[in-house]
Amino acid sequence: MLVGTLKNIKRHGWVLKGIKNVESVADHIFRVAIMSMIFSAGTKLDVNKMIKMALIHDIGEAIVGDVIYEHGIKRIGPLKIKNADERNAVKEIFKNLKKREHYLSLWEEFIAQDTEDARFVKRIEKLEMAMQALEYQKQGYDSALFDEFWENAWKYIKGTSLENILQELEIQRSQLI
């Protein structure tokens, strides 16, 4: 199955920083799904829908690869083109499934960011990225390499229910410096 290629696609932002043994897109997707399940417990959010959304949010990267469109808080790439390319890829991946419209709808909801479920998964995705940055820093990489990733995580998480978790990660990060 085509989505299996996600196990071999390395997360491009980490590769650009020179990190060895970089996580794959599949690694990232898995942890985003688990974190969505755990951190949404006890909320009014639709946990099952968010787990599905987390599992497919980057699935188009199986065809188009991991494209970077943000650097810290700044957009550096054309998001419209990235989304169009990924939309075509998602359609291709799900084309033979009976529930293809359902899956495409979930992906579209995530991209649109117009529901609380989608926004929560996006924040979880950014929290996962910060956790990964912290893990790389714990491996001995210079903290400064990861400033843009932390800045990007704060862009999405500040003022939300996940802020205290990100603050705790920042404390751990500061203790490594």
Phi and psi in degrees as GROMACS dihedral restraints (atoms count N, CA, C in turn):
[ dihedral_restraints ]
;  ai    aj    ak    al  type     phi  dphi    fc
    3     4     5     6     1   -55.9    20    10
    4     5     6     7     1   -35.2    20    10
    6     7     8     9     1   -65.5    20    10
    7     8     9    10     1   -18.2    20    10
    9    10    11    12     1   -61.6    20    10
   10    11    12    13     1   -23.2    20    10
   12    13    14    15     1   -65.4    20    10
   13    14    15    16     1   -20.1    20    10
   15    16    17    18     1   -61.7    20    10
   16    17    18    19     1   -22.9    20    10
   18    19    20    21     1   -69.3    20    10
   19    20    21    22     1   -20.5    20    10
   21    22    23    24     1  -105.9    20    10
   22    23    24    25     1    -5.4    20    10
   24    25    26    27     1   -91.3    20    10
   25    26    27    28     1   115.5    20    10
   27    28    29    30     1   -80.5    20    10
   28    29    30    31     1   146.1    20    10
   30    31    32    33     1   -68.3    20    10
   31    32    33    34     1   116.5    20    10
   33    34    35    36     1   -62.7    20    10
   34    35    36    37     1   -37.2    20    10
   36    37    38    39     1   -59.9    20    10
   37    38    39    40     1   -38.6    20    10
   39    40    41    42     1   -72.8    20    10
   40    41    42    43     1   -39.1    20    10
   42    43    44    45     1   -58.6    20    10
   43    44    45    46     1   -44.6    20    10
   45    46    47    48     1   -62.1    20    10
   46    47    48    49     1   -25.2    20    10
   48    49    50    51     1   -86.1    20    10
   49    50    51    52     1    -2.8    20    10
   51    52    53    54     1    82.1    20    10
   52    53    54    55     1    20.2    20    10
   54    55    56    57     1   -72.6    20    10
   55    56    57    58     1   136.7    20    10
   57    58    59    60     1   -89.3    20    10
   58    59    60    61     1   152.2    20    10
   60    61    62    63     1    52.3    20    10
   61    62    63    64     1    54.4    20    10
   63    64    65    66     1   -68.8    20    10
   64    65    66    67     1   144.0    20    10
   66    67    68    69     1   -62.5    20    10
   67    68    69    70     1   152.2    20    10
   69    70    71    72     1   -90.5    20    10
   70    71    72    73     1   167.1    20    10
   72    73    74    75     1   -60.7    20    10
   73    74    75    76     1   -38.5    20    10
   75    76    77    78     1   -62.1    20    10
   76    77    78    79     1   -40.8    20    10
   78    79    80    81     1   -58.4    20    10
   79    80    81    82     1   -46.9    20    10
   81    82    83    84     1   -61.4    20    10
   82    83    84    85     1   -48.4    20    10
   84    85    86    87     1   -59.2    20    10
   85    86    87    88     1   -44.8    20    10
   87    88    89    90     1   -58.6    20    10
   88    89    90    91     1   -48.1    20    10
   90    91    92    93     1   -70.4    20    10
   91    92    93    94     1   -34.1    20    10
   93    94    95    96     1   -61.4    20    10
   94    95    96    97     1   -41.5    20    10
   96    97    98    99     1   -64.4    20    10
   97    98    99   100     1   -46.6    20    10
   99   100   101   102     1   -62.3    20    10
  100   101   102   103     1   -45.5    20    10
  102   103   104   105     1   -65.2    20    10
  103   104   105   106     1   -36.3    20    10
  105   106   107   108     1   -61.7    20    10
  106   107   108   109     1   -41.4    20    10
  108   109   110   111     1   -64.6    20    10
  109   110   111   112     1   -47.6    20    10
  111   112   113   114     1   -72.0    20    10
  112   113   114   115     1   -49.0    20    10
  114   115   116   117     1   -77.7    20    10
  115   116   117   118     1   -11.7    20    10
  117   118   119   120     1   -95.5    20    10
  118   119   120   121     1    -5.0    20    10
  120   121   122   123     1   -57.9    20    10
  121   122   123   124     1   135.3    20    10
  123   124   125   126     1    82.6    20    10
  124   125   126   127     1     4.5    20    10
  126   127   128   129     1  -101.9    20    10
  127   128   129   130     1   175.3    20    10
  129   130   131   132     1   -89.7    20    10
  130   131   132   133     1     5.7    20    10
  132   133   134   135     1   -72.6    20    10
  133   134   135   136     1   158.1    20    10
  135   136   137   138     1   -86.9    20    10
  136   137   138   139     1    93.2    20    10
  138   139   140   141     1   -59.4    20    10
  139   140   141   142     1   -46.7    20    10
  141   142   143   144     1   -61.6    20    10
  142   143   144   145     1   -42.6    20    10
  144   145   146   147     1   -63.5    20    10
  145   146   147   148     1   -40.9    20    10
  147   148   149   150     1   -68.5    20    10
  148   149   150   151     1   -35.3    20    10
  150   151   152   153     1   -62.9    20    10
  151   152   153   154     1   -44.9    20    10
  153   154   155   156     1   -61.8    20    10
  154   155   156   157     1   -43.8    20    10
  156   157   158   159     1   -60.7    20    10
  157   158   159   160     1   -42.9    20    10
  159   160   161   162     1   -63.1    20    10
  160   161   162   163     1   -39.5    20    10
  162   163   164   165     1   -68.1    20    10
  163   164   165   166     1   -26.0    20    10
  165   166   167   168     1  -111.1    20    10
  166   167   168   169     1    -0.9    20    10
  168   169   170   171     1   -60.4    20    10
  169   170   171   172     1   -30.9    20    10
  171   172   173   174     1  -116.3    20    10
  172   173   174   175     1    16.2    20    10
  174   175   176   177     1   -63.7    20    10
  175   176   177   178     1   -29.6    20    10
  177   178   179   180     1   -62.8    20    10
  178   179   180   181     1   -19.7    20    10
  180   181   182   183     1   -66.6    20    10
  181   182   183   184     1   -13.1    20    10
  183   184   185   186     1   -62.4    20    10
  184   185   186   187     1   -25.8    20    10
  186   187   188   189     1  -106.4    20    10
  187   188   189   190     1   -44.6    20    10
  189   190   191   192     1   -94.4    20    10
  190   191   192   193     1   -11.2    20    10
  192   193   194   195     1    83.9    20    10
  193   194   195   196     1   178.0    20    10
  195   196   197   198     1   -90.0    20    10
  196   197   198   199     1   105.1    20    10
  198   199   200   201     1   -99.4    20    10
  199   200   201   202     1   130.8    20    10
  201   202   203   204     1   -93.3    20    10
  202   203   204   205     1   129.5    20    10
  204   205   206   207     1  -126.7    20    10
  205   206   207   208     1    -3.7    20    10
  207   208   209   210     1  -130.4    20    10
  208   209   210   211     1   148.7    20    10
  210   211   212   213     1  -133.2    20    10
  211   212   213   214     1   105.0    20    10
  213   214   215   216     1    64.9    20    10
  214   215   216   217     1  -122.7    20    10
  216   217   218   219     1   -95.8    20    10
  217   218   219   220     1    -2.8    20    10
  219   220   221   222     1   -97.5    20    10
  220   221   222   223     1   140.9    20    10
  222   223   224   225     1   -84.2    20    10
  223   224   225   226     1   126.2    20    10
  225   226   227   228     1  -113.7    20    10
  226   227   228   229     1   -10.5    20    10
  228   229   230   231     1  -130.6    20    10
  229   230   231   232     1   163.4    20    10
  231   232   233   234     1   -76.0    20    10
  232   233   234   235     1   101.3    20    10
  234   235   236   237     1   -61.2    20    10
  235   236   237   238     1   -34.8    20    10
  237   238   239   240     1   -60.7    20    10
  238   239   240   241     1   -43.3    20    10
  240   241   242   243     1   -69.2    20    10
  241   242   243   244     1   -44.3    20    10
  243   244   245   246     1   -56.5    20    10
  244   245   246   247     1   -48.3    20    10
  246   247   248   249     1   -64.3    20    10
  247   248   249   250     1   -39.4    20    10
  249   250   251   252     1   -63.9    20    10
  250   251   252   253     1   -44.2    20    10
  252   253   254   255     1   -62.7    20    10
  253   254   255   256     1   -44.8    20    10
  255   256   257   258     1   -68.4    20    10
  256   257   258   259     1   -37.2    20    10
  258   259   260   261     1   -58.3    20    10
  259   260   261   262     1   -45.7    20    10
  261   262   263   264     1   -62.3    20    10
  262   263   264   265     1   -39.5    20    10
  264   265   266   267     1   -66.5    20    10
  265   266   267   268     1   -43.6    20    10
  267   268   269   270     1   -62.2    20    10
  268   269   270   271     1   -42.0    20    10
  270   271   272   273     1   -60.4    20    10
  271   272   273   274     1   -41.8    20    10
  273   274   275   276     1   -64.9    20    10
  274   275   276   277     1   -43.7    20    10
  276   277   278   279     1   -63.3    20    10
  277   278   279   280     1   -40.3    20    10
  279   280   281   282     1   -97.2    20    10
  280   281   282   283     1     4.3    20    10
  282   283   284   285     1   -56.7    20    10
  283   284   285   286     1   -30.8    20    10
  285   286   287   288     1   -99.3    20    10
  286   287   288   289     1     6.8    20    10
  288   289   290   291     1   -94.8    20    10
  289   290   291   292     1   143.8    20    10
  291   292   293   294     1   -63.7    20    10
  292   293   294   295     1   -33.8    20    10
  294   295   296   297     1   -96.2    20    10
  295   296   297   298     1    23.8    20    10
  297   298   299   300     1   -55.9    20    10
  298   299   300   301     1   -40.4    20    10
  300   301   302   303     1   -66.5    20    10
  301   302   303   304     1   -36.8    20    10
  303   304   305   306     1   -63.0    20    10
  304   305   306   307     1   -47.2    20    10
  306   307   308   309     1   -66.8    20    10
  307   308   309   310     1   -42.2    20    10
  309   310   311   312     1   -62.2    20    10
  310   311   312   313     1   -39.4    20    10
  312   313   314   315     1   -61.9    20    10
  313   314   315   316     1   -41.6    20    10
  315   316   317   318     1   -63.7    20    10
  316   317   318   319     1   -42.9    20    10
  318   319   320   321     1   -63.3    20    10
  319   320   321   322     1   -44.7    20    10
  321   322   323   324     1   -61.1    20    10
  322   323   324   325     1   -39.8    20    10
  324   325   326   327     1   -61.8    20    10
  325   326   327   328     1   -42.5    20    10
  327   328   329   330     1   -62.0    20    10
  328   329   330   331     1   -45.2    20    10
  330   331   332   333     1   -64.9    20    10
  331   332   333   334     1   -41.3    20    10
  333   334   335   336     1   -68.1    20    10
  334   335   336   337     1   -30.5    20    10
  336   337   338   339     1    55.8    20    10
  337   338   339   340     1    38.1    20    10
  339   340   341   342     1  -108.7    20    10
  340   341   342   343     1    10.2    20    10
  342   343   344   345     1  -125.9    20    10
  343   344   345   346     1   156.7    20    10
  345   346   347   348     1   -65.0    20    10
  346   347   348   349     1   -35.5    20    10
  348   349   350   351     1   -59.6    20    10
  349   350   351   352     1   -47.3    20    10
  351   352   353   354     1   -64.5    20    10
  352   353   354   355     1   -42.8    20    10
  354   355   356   357     1   -65.2    20    10
  355   356   357   358     1   -35.8    20    10
  357   358   359   360     1   -65.2    20    10
  358   359   360   361     1   -45.6    20    10
  360   361   362   363     1   -62.3    20    10
  361   362   363   364     1   -38.8    20    10
  363   364   365   366     1   -61.6    20    10
  364   365   366   367     1   -44.6    20    10
  366   367   368   369     1   -64.3    20    10
  367   368   369   370     1   -39.3    20    10
  369   370   371   372     1   -62.5    20    10
  370   371   372   373     1   -41.9    20    10
  372   373   374   375     1   -57.3    20    10
  373   374   375   376     1   -41.9    20    10
  375   376   377   378     1   -72.9    20    10
  376   377   378   379     1   -35.1    20    10
  378   379   380   381     1   -64.9    20    10
  379   380   381   382     1   -40.5    20    10
  381   382   383   384     1   -61.6    20    10
  382   383   384   385     1   -40.3    20    10
  384   385   386   387     1   -61.5    20    10
  385   386   387   388     1   -42.8    20    10
  387   388   389   390     1   -64.6    20    10
  388   389   390   391     1   -40.4    20    10
  390   391   392   393     1   -60.3    20    10
  391   392   393   394     1   -41.9    20    10
  393   394   395   396     1   -65.5    20    10
  394   395   396   397     1   -40.9    20    10
  396   397   398   399     1   -60.0    20    10
  397   398   399   400     1   -42.3    20    10
  399   400   401   402     1   -62.8    20    10
  400   401   402   403     1   -41.0    20    10
  402   403   404   405     1   -62.3    20    10
  403   404   405   406     1   -41.2    20    10
  405   406   407   408     1   -66.7    20    10
  406   407   408   409     1   -38.4    20    10
  408   409   410   411     1   -63.8    20    10
  409   410   411   412     1   -38.9    20    10
  411   412   413   414     1   -63.4    20    10
  412   413   414   415     1   -24.6    20    10
  414   415   416   417     1   -78.4    20    10
  415   416   417   418     1    -4.0    20    10
  417   418   419   420     1   110.3    20    10
  418   419   420   421     1     1.4    20    10
  420   421   422   423     1   -74.8    20    10
  421   422   423   424     1   147.7    20    10
  423   424   425   426     1   -62.2    20    10
  424   425   426   427     1   131.8    20    10
  426   427   428   429     1   -54.2    20    10
  427   428   429   430     1   -38.6    20    10
  429   430   431   432     1   -61.0    20    10
  430   431   432   433     1   -25.4    20    10
  432   433   434   435     1   -60.2    20    10
  433   434   435   436     1   -24.8    20    10
  435   436   437   438     1  -107.1    20    10
  436   437   438   439     1     3.1    20    10
  438   439   440   441     1   -54.1    20    10
  439   440   441   442     1   -43.8    20    10
  441   442   443   444     1   -63.7    20    10
  442   443   444   445     1   -32.5    20    10
  444   445   446   447     1   -71.2    20    10
  445   446   447   448     1   -40.4    20    10
  447   448   449   450     1   -66.4    20    10
  448   449   450   451     1   -42.4    20    10
  450   451   452   453     1   -59.7    20    10
  451   452   453   454     1   -41.8    20    10
  453   454   455   456     1   -66.9    20    10
  454   455   456   457     1   -40.8    20    10
  456   457   458   459     1   -61.8    20    10
  457   458   459   460     1   -44.0    20    10
  459   460   461   462     1   -62.9    20    10
  460   461   462   463     1   -34.1    20    10
  462   463   464   465     1   -54.6    20    10
  463   464   465   466     1   -37.4    20    10
  465   466   467   468     1   -95.6    20    10
  466   467   468   469     1   -26.8    20    10
  468   469   470   471     1  -101.2    20    10
  469   470   471   472     1   -25.0    20    10
  471   472   473   474     1   -54.1    20    10
  472   473   474   475     1   130.9    20    10
  474   475   476   477     1    80.9    20    10
  475   476   477   478     1    11.9    20    10
  477   478   479   480     1  -114.1    20    10
  478   479   480   481     1   176.6    20    10
  480   481   482   483     1   -65.4    20    10
  481   482   483   484     1   -14.5    20    10
  483   484   485   486     1   -95.4    20    10
  484   485   486   487     1    -2.4    20    10
  486   487   488   489     1   -58.6    20    10
  487   488   489   490     1   -41.0    20    10
  489   490   491   492     1   -63.8    20    10
  490   491   492   493     1   -32.0    20    10
  492   493   494   495     1   -69.9    20    10
  493   494   495   496     1   -43.5    20    10
  495   496   497   498     1   -64.7    20    10
  496   497   498   499     1   -37.4    20    10
  498   499   500   501     1   -61.8    20    10
  499   500   501   502     1   -41.0    20    10
  501   502   503   504     1   -63.3    20    10
  502   503   504   505     1   -40.4    20    10
  504   505   506   507     1   -63.7    20    10
  505   506   507   508     1   -38.7    20    10
  507   508   509   510     1   -62.8    20    10
  508   509   510   511     1   -38.4    20    10
  510   511   512   513     1   -63.2    20    10
  511   512   513   514     1   -44.8    20    10
  513   514   515   516     1   -60.4    20    10
  514   515   516   517     1   -40.7    20    10
  516   517   518   519     1   -62.1    20    10
  517   518   519   520     1   -45.5    20    10
  519   520   521   522     1   -65.2    20    10
  520   521   522   523     1   -28.5    20    10
  522   523   524   525     1   -73.6    20    10
  523   524   525   526     1   -14.3    20    10
  525   526   527   528     1   -88.6    20    10
  526   527   528   529     1   -15.6    20    10
